[in-house]
């Protein structure tokens, strides 16, 4: 459906599609309830005023009326519990996962943490940072609501250290929000992965199947936090989304942020709003360069859409024998194969990173951002006769691949290459920055910041018993270093 | 790829190389280290130079002094070695909260000299909570006994070697087998099958009975090929068989066997469409270009061939009854010749040889495990016939479920295997091979070992069955109580799966094991395990390939000698050097040199295909 219509999908979250409550011909307004979940899911609302034009198994199509009202239909929670507002507003994880937030927050974290994911880890995306600059106080209030709901005494906002302005902005308001602190993240991919946030902030590495609650924490995206505040303070349901449009646009390749875009707006409309595509292009990515996938102009945006990126045309690899290195950080196999086709390459070998674990059909990384070594994989590609390889790895793994692939004569292509090329960024190859960030011990932060794990030196108590044939002499050393024992 | 703590422990003497970028100050653990198994390939590819690299055991727990990238060998200047690197690293799954070692360092220095010639040196740079207890009288005695720095590496002090219990030089004769040889100088056709002097006559018209004996055999021709006719075209050679018969009521494997010299049965054939009986790699062509003369399983130069050319029903060449029918039809003829031999006058015996099976209790007990084909179709073996390499009375090992069957060395040498193997002719063992099996002969005459016997195990088609039979092999050897074992196989590829599994099953029971197979280039092992450390390659071909020259790459005396030395070395606790990543024929020649240095005589080597006139087929396929 083109202009004048909004296609609102019934599945914009993890779980089952919501069941439509409207019929064709019904009048709707922004915030009108369109569908309700029967199982795990979230409510779906109209983002526009108009009439239900069409009802399918997967979507409600609304024909927009000429005039759009300023206001919206307020939610009516079943009671005054904060969590009921969240549920009534249909809030889901807006970082991309789309897990129903009311279900996620149904936790008792008496001694735990609300970890606010403000990593905004996918390159080019900028709407989270803009939100912090423009709606800092409301965001922080949202954090407090989440703390109240979960009884968490502390919250930590995880943000990349490079976002100095945003950190300054947060710090301005932190004194008024006791219990909320900041943790600085290195500028690496992936830092926004849920378990990566837990590991970075709390120093606990969870197995791929575990939820953050195993570390007495909940990880919640920074935009989701804002939507929680809107639900509670304004009784506003989720019918808009903040997002970033970037890439090969007439207005330049600089990322453009659009806030509160009505859900159901098409990719094409947003590209028009951003100035339109500048000439020939390769593909349109919905989401970020790492985890997004290619879509057409008619694709409607949802509660979980983060980015729309128009790329340069693909280089032609002229049927090169291409190896795919699958991992949890990059696209799934389908996406990688789609890219291989666009590169005009022949997929000759598929390998998966050692740390990629299949959890219910999705690859998860055992230790996001920390490489398990890739030399063997590169040797395997070479043996299979590949001339080129396509990877979607994190900064650390990509660096490791670069340690062996080029010397083996394998040309390395990264899944983000055509995106970075479009916006004039250096392609992802070698890692030159440290994985560690100096944490600031500022007044505002100190109060809530949890104790940092001691990554460095450690010694363990060890007992060694050496038995001889004739008897036994034992040496016990509680702790120590530089110990040599020799029988000469 | 990064390795686990246990893996690092088992490879603590391998070079330490970073698998990934690691930052300055990191305490090195197994997760930072690359798998040593791929170093050869990395070095070959120019990705790695191991010069100066510390061992894994030396870097664990150490501190990295400089941020380094992946595949950096950890040299002494990059690592500040920890005290723990001198001892075993024991990482608990959940490491307890780290104590800051610098918190309360108490400088301690210690040097406890011990009496009576030995010194126990202890140096502790810093530490706390240190107790050292040395019951003096005992420690003084213990120290010189240890005599090594092994203690520092966290290993148990070696025990004093126990004086070996005085061995009894026992030699028990178990049984013997005598072969009486009858010389043949001419084979001709005539009205009756008989032996007159050195002339063998085969009855005219016997072909019809042979054809009629098998439903799916359509035609059978007998060609008598004398040495001057070796440049004759033949369909693929399915088997080469000695013509032998038991004397009187003697049983296979003991008593007396009569055998013709200078004549062999050769089975060949096609299906009615002319398709060779063999799915890939067949030895059809001119005989003189496709037979590796003198191999245990092949004809010798000078042998007269009684060659059957059997035509079976179309498309039966790939099914189990097809090759079996060709063999059975041929055996109708062989059996009639055997009967003539059985009646032959004792005066025609030109020579006798006796094989004795001895046991040597007190010596290391050794078993030969021979993996034989059992996938079905033409991959079958008839076990334990009444007459040597006969058909009557034998059971196909496929029908026995390919489970291990124990035979005596003399049963093997007396033709207890009638082999149905015809594809991949260069590496397959013909019936005649077992009759002259070099490894069994080598073991039979070796007084330094206690040769217990031979275990035959079929190689099934299905993987689950492969593991089923290999577990039985392991259990059989456990019950035998073997100290050492050889595992031989024929062919390559599919059968290497169970070949490897046999070695694993045997090896994990603490039995030393040497594997023997054609590998080289084309037959490189597809699977492996940690017990496959001692391997002998039966390759003889120039290019390391299955070149379709009959019996070219089968087990020969030179291989048996190497394998025997290898097993003895293993059983006496010597370490077998790790194989090189790629096939390198010089490994074999080095080993031969080492052996001849000890024995004082050269290891005699057989010729290979380069000694034969080259066929057009060979030129096309392999040149």
Interface residues (C-beta under 8 A of the other chain):
Chain A: X354 X370 X371 X372 X373 X374 X375 X376 X377 X379 X382 X396 X397 X399 X400 X403 X404 X407 X408 X431 X434 X435 X436 X454 X456 X457 X458 X459 X460 X461 X462 X464 X466 X467 X468 X469 X470 X471 X472 X473 X474 X475 X476 X477 X478 X479 X480 X481 X482 X483 X484 X485 X486 X487 X488
Chain B: X1 X2 X19 X20 X21 X23 X25 X27 X31 X34 X35 X38 X41 X42 X45 X46 X47 X63 X67 X69 X70 X71 X82 X83 X84 X86 X87 X88 X90 X91 X92 X95 X96 X98 X99 X100 X101 X102 X105 X108 X118 X119 X120 X121 X122 X123 X124 X125 X126 X127 X128 X129 X130 X131 X132 X133 X134 X135 X138 X139 X141 X142 X143 X145 X146 X147 X148 X149 X151 X152 X154 X156 X157 X159 X160
